[in-house]
Amino acid sequence: MIVCDENLSQRWINLLKESGYETFSVREHFAGITDIEVTKIAIDKNALIVTEDKDFGDIVFAQNIKNVSVALLRYDQPDYETIANLLLSTLQQHFKSQEHCFYTITKQQVRRRRL
């Protein structure tokens, strides 16, 4: 399952749904909750968080949270096709490995840090 953070563009939520992923939209179900609460939902659902909010890096690393995974989308000039392809390939690898990781996805690369 994927928890879509409240700030995640609807474009990415639609892509995930169209690609067959089970999604949980924070915007639809719990608009206005804190990032910590989003993290707790993801842990409870054993889900990966997809976000455009870099505060999740601070939360995961500063609080040493190891039982959640996050995919952070970072791009300055929209290159949606490249980001979409990298996101989908990252998700395929993630759900195969089942390791908790923090992924940073840019149009140049995917950085993966195990948690």
N, C-alpha and C positions, 0 to 999 in steps of 0.2 A: 504494500500500500504506500501511497505517496500523500503526505500532508502538504498542501499548497498554501504557503504563507499568504497572509492578507495582502501584502504588497505585490504579489506575483501577478504579472500581466495576464489577462484573460487569454491572450494568444497562447501562452505556455500551458495553461490549464486545458484549453481545447486540444492542443497537440497531445498532451498526455492521455486524455480521454480517448481521442481518436486512435491513439496507438495501443489502446487496450489496457491501460493501467488503471487500477482502482485508485480514485483520488478522493481526498477529503479537503474541501475548501474552507479555510478559516474564515474567509470573507463571508461565505454563505451561512456558516453555522455559529461562529463566535466572533463577529467583527468587534474590533477594539481591544481584544485581549493582549496581554503582554507577550513578548518573545519567550519568556520563561514558561508561560502557560502553553504556548505553541510547542515548545520542546517537550513538556510533560505529556501533551496529547500524542506526539510522535512516539515517545517511549511507550506509552500505554498501548498504542496500536502497532508497535513494532514497525514503524513506518519511517521512511526517509523524508526529510523536509526539503522541499524545493523552494528557494527564496531568491530575492534580489537584494536582501538586507544583510549587509556585511556585519551587523551587530551579532549575528549568530556565531561568527568566528570568535568574538569576544566571550560570548556565553559559553561555548563549548570548551575553549582552551583555558580561559581564566578560571572557570569553575571545574575544570578537569572532568567534564562529562564524557563518559566513554561508551554509553549504551544507546547512542543515537547517531544517525548519519544525516549529513547535510550536503545538499548540492547548491552552491552559490553561483548564480548567473551574473557575470560581470561583462559589460560591453558598453563602450562609449558611443560608437556609431553603429546603429543597428545593422547587423549582418545576420538577419534572422535565420536564413537557411543554414549557415555554418553553425550557429549556436544550437539550432534544433537538432542537427545531425550529431553534434558532440554530446548534447544532453541525452539523446536516445541511446547512443552507444555507451555512454557512461552508466545509464540505468541498467542496460542489459548486463554489463559486467558486474555492477553492484549486486543485483539480485541473484546472480550466479554465485558470487563469492560469499555473500552474507556477512562480510566484515563490516564493522562500523568505521566509517571514514568521513572525512570532510573533503569535499570536492570543490574546487574553484574552476569554473568553466568560463573561459574567455574565447574570443574568436581565434586566438593563436594556439591555445593549448588547454589541456585539462590537468590540473595539479591535484594529486591525491595524497592525503595524509591519513594514515591509520590512526584511529583513536583507541 
